[in-house]
């Protein structure tokens, strides 16, 4: 579990903690019931007790009730539930600073629900693909978007343990999605992304090619057996690639290259530009154990470039800074790390390997801060294929080793041993990389 869970909302998902979803509910209006005494014993008198009181009060205010017993009454009052549902959307709209009509507010909050579901679907389709059926959402929870209805399910004993847990999990993921959306609107990330693309097209890429024009080539590489690192590579054309018959240890990798001009020389570069989607940002908050996207997500805009050599990388870096001047902005390079020509980088992130070679920096220009990751052809191939370095393996390790997999899919509900599954998934991805 993320280390900071004790101080934030993720504690609510901990099935070994005081806020664990129980197999059955025994609601009582008495503060001296057995259940109330057990909860008091678990919480004690410290931060947990304070956290419990804050959460309890927030639940009561959100549902406009004064006790847990009143929630049970609300479960059977359809008219009042509709009123609470409408009120909840307006409260969340104001909390997240959403402007617009009632319909627009409801639509945006419902979009947080889609982001929450997208987090689970991403894990089902990628990191935990072999266990997709095990972690599939309960139909009733998957179909719901209403925050008030989801919260009521948490207290409705007609629903199974798994459904009530998933309702709670969805609410927490929706809250993270709302915080991310608010942050994006405050920072104007959509406009900055458009400005960044405009900067690249107007000042960085070669004017001899049309916008979006790409040259397709392939890298034919040979990898050694022990670590599957790239030993040799050759650039071949699309026509040559059609007649290649790969031998064991060989890979064929597609590159769609743009070009930039430097001293009358046209230098090819493969570029992948990304704006991190909300689902990826939610997962990053979970991995970091952090509720505030302003603290945890510092790489909203990013570019990965792949050039033939380290010399071409130096030329590209110089071209970037001079291009920024042409765009009437100074470019400051921050947090520079170079493990292509320098020593191994220190692994800051859980799951990452110190053997991962790359040139990485943040560029501040035009009111933006953009993450640049730059590879040579050889380091890029290792980034995809090398054992213990490949990005697919990194994806698996950071989801499991940060405790996110166990947090979202606790063993007592999903009956999955995440320690064993981690190793199985790493082996499966390794086989896919080397044999496919």
N, C-alpha and C positions, 0 to 999 in steps of 0.2 A: 504494500500500500504506500502511496506517496507520503514522504516523511512529515509533511506539514498538515496532514489530515486532522490532527487533534485541534487545529485552530481554524478550520474552515468547514464549509458545507459537505465536503467529501466524507466527513465523519458519519454522515447520515447513511452512507452506503456500506459502511463497515459491518458485515454480518457477524463479526466477533465482538462488536462493541455494544454500548448501551442503547443505541438507536436501531439495532438490528430488527428487521421485519420478522415477526413471529409466525409460527405455523397457524395459529388461530388467535383471534382477538377476544378479549374478555373485558369489554367496556364497563366502566363503573363510575357512577357519579360521586363515589366516596373517595376522599383523599387518604383514607386509612385502609383501603382495600389491599389485598395481598399483592396485587400487581403494582399498586402505587408504592407500597413499602419496598418491593424488590427494586423498582426503578430508583427510589431514593438511595438505596444501599449502593447501587451501581454508580450513581452520579457523585455521591459524596458532597463536599461543600466547596469544591474548587471551581476551576474553569468549566468543567463539564456541566456542573449544576447551573452555572450562569448561561451556558450555551443552550441548555434544555429550556430554561425559562424564556429566553429570547425566541427560540424556534416555536415554542408553544404559543407565545403571545402573537407571533406573526401568523400562525395558522388560524387562531381565533379571529384576528383582525381581517384576514383575507376572506374567511368564510362568514364573517359577521355573526359570530357566536361567542358565548362566554364560557363554555365548558366542552369537554369531550363528549359528555352525555348529549349536549345539544347537537353535536355533529351526527349522532345516531338518529336523532329526530329528523334532522335535515335530509338524511338519506331517503326518507319515505315521503318527503314533501316536494312533489314535482314542481309546483308553481314557484315555491321559494327558491328551489334550485336554479330555475331559469333566471330569477332575479339576481342570484349570487353569481351565476355564470356571466351575465351581462356586466355586472359591477366589477368582476375580476378582470375582465379585458380592459376596462377603462382604468383601473388602478395600475395595471402593468404598463399600459400605454403611457401614463404619466410618469411612472418610475423610470422607464427606459427613454423618456423624452421623445416619444413618437408623435409626430404631428400629422393631422389629416382628419378625415371623416371617421365616423365609427367603423364603417366597413373597412377602411384602410388600416385602422388600428388592429382590428380583428385579423385581417389578412396578414399583417406583419408578424403578429404574435403566433399565428398558426404556422408561419414560415419557420419560427423557432422550433416548432414541433417537427417539421420536416428535417431540419438540421439535426435534431436529437436522434431521429430515426436513421438519418444518414450516417451518423457515427457508428451505430450498431451494424448497419448494412455494409459499411466499408470493412469493418472487422470480419464480418461473415464472408465477404467476397475475397478478402486478401489474406490477412495474417492468420485468421482462424477458418480458412475456407474448407478445410477437411472436417471441421466440426460445425458446419453451418446449421445443420438440422438440430444440433444440441442447443444452440444459443438463439434459435429463432424466437422472435417476440410473440407473446400471447396475442391472438387476433384482436381481442377487445382493446388492448393497449395500443397496438399498432394503428388501429382505426381512429383513435381519439386524438384530438388536438386541444380541447378545452382544458386549460390549467385547473379550473375549479373542479371539473368532473374527474380529472386525474387525481387530484388531492383527496376527493371524497372516496375514491376507490381504495386509497391507502388505509382508510378507516372502515371499510366495508367487508365484514367477515364472510359475505357470500362469495367473495373472490378468493381464489387460491393464493397461497404464499407467493408463488412465482409472479402472478399477475400484480399483486400488491407491491412487490419489490420493484417490478418493471415500471409501474406507475410512478413510484417515488424516483427511480433512476431517470425516467424521462423528464420529470419536472426539474431535476437538478441539471440535466443536460440542456434543457430549454433555457434555464436561467443563465447558464454560461453562454449559450447562443445569443441571448438578449444583450448580455454585457459586451460581447464581441460586436454585435450590430451597432450598439450605441457608440462604441469606440470608433468603428469605421465611419459612422456619420460625423462624429466630432473631428476626426482627422482628415476627412474628405478623401479616403483611400481610393474611391472609384475615379475621382478626377485626377488624382496623382498618378494612378496607373495609366490613364489615357495620356497624361502629360509625358510620362516616361517613354511610352511607345512613340509618341510624337518626337521626342528628343532623339531617340535612336534612329528613326527614319529620316529626320531632317539633318542630323549632324554626325551620326556615327557610321551608318552603312553606306556603301558605295552608291554613287549616283548613276553608275553605269548599268545598274540593274533596277528593275521595277520593284515597287514595294511588295514584299511577299514572294519575290522570285527566288527559288532555291535550286541549288545544284545537288543532285543525288549521287553520292558515292558510297562505297562499302569499305569497311576495314576487315581484311582477312587476317586473323590473328592466330598464333600458335601459343598454347599455354602449357606450362610444365605441370607435372603430375601431382607433386606434393602439396602445393598451395594454389595451383591454378592461376599463377601470375603470368602476365603476358611476356613471352620471350621474344617473339618476332611479330611484326605486323607489316601489311602491305596495303596500300590504297588501290582499290580497283573500281572500275566503272560498273554501271548497272548491267550493261551487256555482258561483261566478263563474269559478273556474279551469277548470271543465269546458268552458266555452264560449270559452276564450281561444285564439286562433290567433296563434302567435308570429311576429313579423317578424324579419328579420335583425338581430342585435345585441341581441335580447331573450332573457331567461332567466326560467324559472319555478321557484322554489325552495321546497320544502316546509319548514315549521317546525311542530313539535309543542310547544306552549308550556304550561308550568306557570305558576303565579302565586305571588307573595308579597305579604304585606300590609304597608303602611307608611302610618301616619296615615290609616286608613280608606280607603286607596286600594289597589286590586288591580292590581299591576303584572305584566304578562306577561313571561316569560323562557323562551327555548329553552335546554334544558340537555342536554349530553352528558357523562355521567359514565363514567369509565373506570378500570379497573385494567389496567395495561399487561401484555399476555400474555407468556409466556416467550419466544416467538419474537421479539417486538419487543425484548425486553431483550437477547437474544443479539445481534441486529443492532446494537443500540446499543453493546454492548461491542466489537464488531468495528469500528464506525465510530470509536470513541474510541481504539482500539488498547489497550484496558485489559482485564485479566483479572478484576479485582476488582469485582463489582457494587456493593459498598458505596461505591466511589469514582465509578463512571461513571453509575449509575442513581439519580438523585435525584428522579425524578418518577413513582414507582410508583403513587401515587394522584393523580387529576386530575379537574378539572371545567372544561368549557368552557361559558360562558354567553353568550347573545346577547340584547341588549336594544335597545330602539328608539333610544335617544339616550345621549350621554355623561352627561347629568343622571341618567338612570335607572341608569347604572352606578355613579355616586357614591352614589345611594340604596341600591343593592344591597350595595355594600361596607359601608356603615354598618349595614345590616340584618344582614349576616353577623356583624360584631363584637358587636352587641348580642344576637344569637341565641346566640352562644357564651357570653356572660355568663349567659343564661337556662339554659344547659346546665352551669353552674357551672365554666366554663373561660375563662380569658383567651385571646384570640386575638391572636397577634403576626403582623404582616405583614412578610415578608422578601423581599429581592431584587425590589423593586418596579420595574417599568419601564412607562412610559406613552408610547407613540408615537401614541396617538389624539389627544391634545391637546398633547403636547410634541414635541421634535425627533425625527428619525428614530432608530430604535434601532440600536445597534452590533450587527452580525451576528457573534455568537459561534460559531455552528455552521456548519460547511462546508455550502454549498449554499443557505443561507438568504439572503433578500434584505433589505436595509436599508429597503426600501419597504413591508415588511409592517407594517401598523398593528394594534396590539392593546394592551390593558391586561393586564399579566401580573404575578403575584406568587405567593409561597408563603405559605400560612396555617398557622401552628403552633397546634394546639389539641388537647386531649384526648389527648395522647401521639402525635398524628399530625402529619405535614407534608404538606400537600395543595397541589398546583400548580393555580392558577386562571388561566385565560386567558379574558378577557372582551372581547366585540366589540359594536360597534353593528351595526345591520342592514347599513349600507353597508360597514363594514370586513369583516364576515363574507362578504358577496358578493364583495368583492375577494380575500379569503382563499381563496375557492373558484375564482374565475374570472380574476383579473387576470394578465396576462402577466408572467412572471418572479417572481410572488408566489404563485400558486396552489399549494395543498398537493400536488397531484399532480405538479407540476413539481419542487417541493422534494424529494419522495420520490425522484424519479429522480436529481436532482443530488447528493443526499447519499450515495446508494449508489455512484454512479460517482466523484464528486470526492474521496471519502475513500479510494478504492482498494479498497473492499470487493468490487465486482463483479469486478475483475481478480484479487483474492486468492482468491475462491471459484471462479472460472471462468477459470483462466489460459489465455492464448491458445494455448500450445503443446499443450494438451490439447483445448480446446473450439473452437479455430480461429475465435474471435470477436475482432474489433478493438473493444475497449470504448470507445475514443475516438469512433469513428464511430457506434457503436450509441447512445452517450449522446445525440448530436445527433438521431439518427433517432427515438429514443424521446421526446425532448422535443417534437419536431415532431408526432409521432403523438398524444401526450397533448394538445398545444395544439389540434390539429384536433378531437379528441373533445370538448374543453371548449367550443369555439366553435360547432361545427356540430351537435352532438347535441341 
